[in-house]
Amino acid sequence: MLKKILISFSSAIRTIRSRFFHTVLSVLGIVIGVASLVGILSLIDGMEQYANDQINKTTSLKAILIARQPDKMVNNVRIQKDSLPILTYAQLAALHGSLSRPSEKYMLTHQGMEVTMPGDTQRIGAVASGALTALEANINLKSGKRFSENDLKNSLPVALVNESFARKVSRTTDFSDVTGKKVLVYGQELTIIGITEADTALPAQVYYPITLLSTEQLLTRRVDYALEAKNVEDVQLLKGEAETWLRENVPNGAEDFAVRTNEFRVEQAAQGFLVFRVIMGFIVGISVVVGGIGVMNVLLISVSERTSEIGVRKAVGAKKRDILLQFLSESVTISTFGSLLGLIVGVLGTLVIVPIVKALTKVPFQAAYTWNTFIIIALVAVVIGVVFGTYPALRAARLDPVEAIRRE
């Protein structure tokens, strides 16, 4: 059987070579359709990669957000709760310690306010932010030091300020006299232990250990909680563990807190591109169908031209399946030939289109060639060959040998 298949494909290649120009014109529809399909798929894949890169830059896919729920449902009616639920630092630390995979914990609150320096009447508008050590590890220091875990556990009155703040209170260009000074925040004197690097356009900022705030103070402020997995693949596991811990260790934890991740952004983008890819695939598929009709036309002409040959082959013992296999092999070979030309044209086309798109949009966009695209093109070639080659092949196989030999 394998030998017959190889012989059939060899005969098909000889037929294409003998009618090369005619074959090229006949498969022009396939070439255009496949080239369009390659271009569409590679450009959409490139757009998807660009979108994912932008999502990764703007949101952390490793982040697990713990959001406070300000409302509750009663008889299918959303009602605002009397007070917002909170997690204390001790509870967040316990939650973090219960996780089975490496992660970081975050707890942040911030509020714009006027702060003063003891003995100085100058009022400075600043954003006062209560934070944890993990957050401060992501801030570049210009001088001094960050919070320590000991500062958080013992609620020590220390603070970090940014360059914008230091510039307002310093008498030196290197801000060397700022470290060690006191700043009044919420009526507490905090000792400045470090200065962070910052864009000078940013407002003055003061960071302090969030454990300085009492439970009553936390109740009146917006507090953001988050965990960040070390590896993206651990996000779903840690999300489930956080939900379980909240349900088991915090009264009404399942109702008061919602655990979310940023993976839905990637899923939304992927769904959007999938819809676009399917719709464009159907549109481009029209050209492929036209190309398939061209293949059928080539084979029908071939059957008419080779009627006597078919009759002789059947007279000397060729069976219907041998004739059927021969013409199906020719059909698949012709469609594969057209698909290969279309693939080359499509790749070359995207190499021309991408620089034009980048020049017009000023976006660092690139086409992406994935194995999925090549697999789809291979399937298109086989499907077209089989679907549009079946009728001519059956017509040839059903010819009466006597009538076929007599026909000129």
RAMO-V816192 format. One record per residue. N is the residue number from 0. RES is the residue in one letter. SS is DSSP state (~ for helix, > for strand, _ for the rest). PHI is phi in degrees with one decimal (none if undefined). Layout:
# RAMO-V816192
N_RES_SS_PHI / N_RES_SS_PHI
This chain:
# RAMO-V816192
0_M___none / 1_L_~_-62.4 / 2_K_~_-63.1 / 3_K_~_-63.3 / 4_I_~_-63.9 / 5_L_~_-62.9 / 6_I_~_-63.5 / 7_S_~_-63.2 / 8_F_~_-69.0 / 9_S_~_-63.3 / 10_S_~_-64.2 / 11_A_~_-63.7 / 12_I_~_-64.5 / 13_R_~_-64.0 / 14_T_~_-63.9 / 15_I_~_-63.5 / 16_R_~_-65.1 / 17_S_~_-74.2 / 18_R___-126.4 / 19_F_~_-59.7 / 20_F_~_-63.5 / 21_H_~_-62.8 / 22_T_~_-65.2 / 23_V_~_-60.4 / 24_L_~_-63.4 / 25_S_~_-70.7 / 26_V___-97.1 / 27_L_~_-59.5 / 28_G_~_-62.9 / 29_I_~_-64.3 / 30_V_~_-57.8 / 31_I_~_-64.9 / 32_G_~_-63.3 / 33_V_~_-67.6 / 34_A_~_-60.5 / 35_S_~_-63.6 / 36_L_~_-64.2 / 37_V_~_-62.0 / 38_G_~_-61.5 / 39_I_~_-62.1 / 40_L_~_-64.2 / 41_S_~_-68.6 / 42_L_~_-69.1 / 43_I_~_-66.3 / 44_D_~_-61.4 / 45_G_~_-65.1 / 46_M_~_-62.0 / 47_E_~_-65.8 / 48_Q_~_-62.4 / 49_Y_~_-63.2 / 50_A_~_-62.8 / 51_N_~_-63.5 / 52_D_~_-62.2 / 53_Q_~_-66.0 / 54_I_~_-64.7 / 55_N_~_-63.7 / 56_K_~_-77.3 / 57_T_~_-92.7 / 58_T___-135.2 / 59_S___-86.5 / 60_L___-74.0 / 61_K___-88.3 / 62_A_>_-78.1 / 63_I_>_-122.1 / 64_L_>_-90.2 / 65_I_>_-113.0 / 66_A_>_-99.4 / 67_R_>_-75.4 / 68_Q___-99.7 / 69_P___-79.2 / 70_D_>_-118.7 / 71_K_>_-137.4 / 72_M_>_-101.6 / 73_V_>_-128.4 / 74_N___52.8 / 75_N___65.6 / 76_V_>_-116.3 / 77_R_>_-81.9 / 78_I_>_-124.9 / 79_Q_>_-72.5 / 80_K___-73.3 / 81_D___-64.9 / 82_S___-145.8 / 83_L___-79.0 / 84_P___-71.9 / 85_I___-137.9 / 86_L___-112.1 / 87_T___-77.8 / 88_Y_~_-60.3 / 89_A_~_-64.2 / 90_Q_~_-67.0 / 91_L_~_-62.9 / 92_A_~_-63.9 / 93_A_~_-66.1 / 94_L_~_-60.4 / 95_H_~_-62.3 / 96_G_~_-69.1 / 97_S_~_-84.0 / 98_L___-74.1 / 99_S___-90.7 / 100_R___-125.4 / 101_P___-60.7 / 102_S_>_-162.0 / 103_E_>_-117.0 / 104_K_>_-112.4 / 105_Y_>_-134.2 / 106_M_>_-149.3 / 107_L_>_-143.0 / 108_T_>_-141.6 / 109_H_>_-145.2 / 110_Q_>_-154.9 / 111_G_>_-75.5 / 112_M_>_-161.3 / 113_E_>_-96.6 / 114_V_>_-117.3 / 115_T_>_-132.9 / 116_M___-103.5 / 117_P___-52.9 / 118_G___81.6 / 119_D___-128.1 / 120_T___-84.4 / 121_Q___-65.2 / 122_R_>_-102.3 / 123_I_>_-116.2 / 124_G_>_-74.4 / 125_A_>_-145.9 / 126_V_>_-94.8 / 127_A_>_-93.7 / 128_S_>_-122.3 / 129_G_>_-88.9 / 130_A_>_-146.5 / 131_L___-111.7 / 132_T_~_-59.1 / 133_A_~_-59.3 / 134_L_~_-68.0 / 135_E_~_-66.1 / 136_A___-65.8 / 137_N___-93.0 / 138_I___-105.6 / 139_N___-78.4 / 140_L_>_-91.3 / 141_K_>_-91.2 / 142_S_>_-161.2 / 143_G_>_82.3 / 144_K___-142.6 / 145_R___-92.7 / 146_F___-63.8 / 147_S___-110.6 / 148_E_~_-62.0 / 149_N_~_-65.5 / 150_D_~_-61.2 / 151_L_~_-70.7 / 152_K_~_-62.3 / 153_N___-98.9 / 154_S___51.9 / 155_L___-74.4 / 156_P___-79.9 / 157_V_>_-123.0 / 158_A_>_-152.9 / 159_L_>_-113.9 / 160_V_>_-126.4 / 161_N_>_-93.8 / 162_E_~_-62.1 / 163_S_~_-60.9 / 164_F_~_-67.2 / 165_A_~_-60.5 / 166_R_~_-65.3 / 167_K_~_-77.3 / 168_V_~_-116.1 / 169_S___-93.0 / 170_R___-103.0 / 171_T___-120.6 / 172_T___-76.9 / 173_D___-99.4 / 174_F___60.5 / 175_S___-67.7 / 176_D___-90.7 / 177_V___-82.6 / 178_T___-60.3 / 179_G___101.1 / 180_K___-72.1 / 181_K_>_-104.3 / 182_V_>_-136.3 / 183_L_>_-93.0 / 184_V_>_-130.5 / 185_Y___53.9 / 186_G___78.4 / 187_Q_>_-104.9 / 188_E_>_-84.7 / 189_L_>_-112.0 / 190_T_>_-87.8 / 191_I_>_-75.1 / 192_I_>_-110.7 / 193_G_>_-166.4 / 194_I_>_-123.6 / 195_T_>_-97.2 / 196_E___-73.3 / 197_A___-158.9 / 198_D___-63.7 / 199_T___-64.2 / 200_A___-76.6 / 201_L___-72.7 / 202_P___-70.7 / 203_A_>_-64.0 / 204_Q_>_-134.2 / 205_V_>_-127.0 / 206_Y_>_-108.6 / 207_Y_>_-140.9 / 208_P_>_-61.7 / 209_I_~_-66.3 / 210_T_~_-70.4 / 211_L_~_-70.2 / 212_L___-84.2 / 213_S___-79.8 / 214_T_~_-59.7 / 215_E_~_-64.2 / 216_Q_~_-68.6 / 217_L_~_-64.6 / 218_L_~_-64.3 / 219_T___-97.0 / 220_R___-125.3 / 221_R___-78.6 / 222_V___-122.2 / 223_D_>_-101.8 / 224_Y_>_-117.1 / 225_A_>_-158.5 / 226_L_>_-120.9 / 227_E_>_-130.0 / 228_A_>_-70.1 / 229_K___-72.2 / 230_N___-122.5 / 231_V_~_-59.8 / 232_E_~_-66.6 / 233_D_~_-91.2 / 234_V_~_-59.7 / 235_Q_~_-64.4 / 236_L_~_-63.5 / 237_L_~_-66.6 / 238_K_~_-60.7 / 239_G_~_-63.0 / 240_E_~_-66.2 / 241_A_~_-65.1 / 242_E_~_-62.3 / 243_T_~_-64.5 / 244_W_~_-63.0 / 245_L_~_-63.3 / 246_R_~_-66.0 / 247_E_~_-92.3 / 248_N_~_-118.7 / 249_V___-122.6 / 250_P___-56.1 / 251_N___57.1 / 252_G_~_-60.8 / 253_A_~_-68.0 / 254_E_~_-89.5 / 255_D_~_-86.4 / 256_F_>_-132.5 / 257_A_>_-114.4 / 258_V_>_-99.4 / 259_R_>_-129.0 / 260_T_>_-128.8 / 261_N___-91.3 / 262_E_~_-63.6 / 263_F_~_-62.7 / 264_R_~_-66.0 / 265_V_~_-66.2 / 266_E_~_-64.1 / 267_Q_~_-63.6 / 268_A_~_-63.0 / 269_A_~_-63.3 / 270_Q_~_-65.1 / 271_G_~_-61.9 / 272_F_~_-69.2 / 273_L_~_-64.6 / 274_V_~_-60.8 / 275_F_~_-61.7 / 276_R_~_-64.9 / 277_V_~_-67.2 / 278_I_~_-62.0 / 279_M_~_-66.0 / 280_G_~_-63.6 / 281_F_~_-65.5 / 282_I_~_-64.5 / 283_V_~_-66.8 / 284_G_~_-59.0 / 285_I_~_-60.9 / 286_S_~_-64.9 / 287_V_~_-65.5 / 288_V_~_-63.0 / 289_V_~_-59.6 / 290_G_~_-63.4 / 291_G_~_-64.0 / 292_I_~_-64.1 / 293_G_~_-62.7 / 294_V_~_-62.4 / 295_M_~_-60.1 / 296_N_~_-62.4 / 297_V_~_-59.1 / 298_L_~_-71.9 / 299_L_~_-64.1 / 300_I_~_-64.4 / 301_S_~_-62.9 / 302_V_~_-62.5 / 303_S_~_-64.1 / 304_E_~_-71.1 / 305_R___-112.6 / 306_T_~_-59.2 / 307_S_~_-62.5 / 308_E_~_-61.3 / 309_I_~_-65.1 / 310_G_~_-61.9 / 311_V_~_-63.1 / 312_R_~_-61.4 / 313_K_~_-70.1 / 314_A_~_-67.7 / 315_V___-93.9 / 316_G___119.2 / 317_A___-66.1 / 318_K___-92.0 / 319_K_~_-57.5 / 320_R_~_-66.8 / 321_D_~_-68.6 / 322_I_~_-66.0 / 323_L_~_-60.1 / 324_L_~_-64.4 / 325_Q_~_-61.8 / 326_F_~_-73.9 / 327_L_~_-65.9 / 328_S_~_-63.0 / 329_E_~_-63.2 / 330_S_~_-62.8 / 331_V_~_-65.2 / 332_T_~_-64.3 / 333_I_~_-63.7 / 334_S_~_-67.4 / 335_T_~_-66.4 / 336_F_~_-60.1 / 337_G_~_-64.8 / 338_S_~_-66.1 / 339_L_~_-64.9 / 340_L_~_-61.5 / 341_G_~_-63.5 / 342_L_~_-61.8 / 343_I_~_-64.0 / 344_V_~_-62.5 / 345_G_~_-63.6 / 346_V_~_-64.2 / 347_L_~_-62.4 / 348_G_~_-63.7 / 349_T_~_-67.4 / 350_L_~_-64.9 / 351_V_~_-86.1 / 352_I_~_-70.8 / 353_V_~_-58.0 / 354_P_~_-59.3 / 355_I_~_-66.6 / 356_V_~_-61.8 / 357_K_~_-64.1 / 358_A_~_-68.6 / 359_L_~_-79.1 / 360_T_~_-100.4 / 361_K___59.7 / 362_V___-109.5 / 363_P___-72.9 / 364_F___-104.7 / 365_Q___-133.8 / 366_A___-72.0 / 367_A___-123.0 / 368_Y___-106.7 / 369_T___-109.3 / 370_W_~_-63.5 / 371_N_~_-58.8 / 372_T_~_-62.3 / 373_F_~_-67.6 / 374_I_~_-66.4 / 375_I_~_-62.1 / 376_I_~_-63.4 / 377_A_~_-63.2 / 378_L_~_-65.8 / 379_V_~_-60.0 / 380_A_~_-61.1 / 381_V_~_-68.2 / 382_V_~_-62.6 / 383_I_~_-61.8 / 384_G_~_-60.9 / 385_V_~_-75.5 / 386_V_~_-65.2 / 387_F_~_-88.0 / 388_G_~_-99.1 / 389_T_~_-66.7 / 390_Y_~_-63.5 / 391_P_~_-59.7 / 392_A_~_-65.5 / 393_L_~_-65.2 / 394_R_~_-63.7 / 395_A_~_-68.2 / 396_A_~_-68.1 / 397_R___-89.6 / 398_L___-62.1 / 399_D___-75.3 / 400_P_~_-59.5 / 401_V_~_-65.5 / 402_E_~_-64.9 / 403_A_~_-65.5 / 404_I_~_-68.3 / 405_R_~_-73.3 / 406_R___-76.2 / 407_E___-98.8
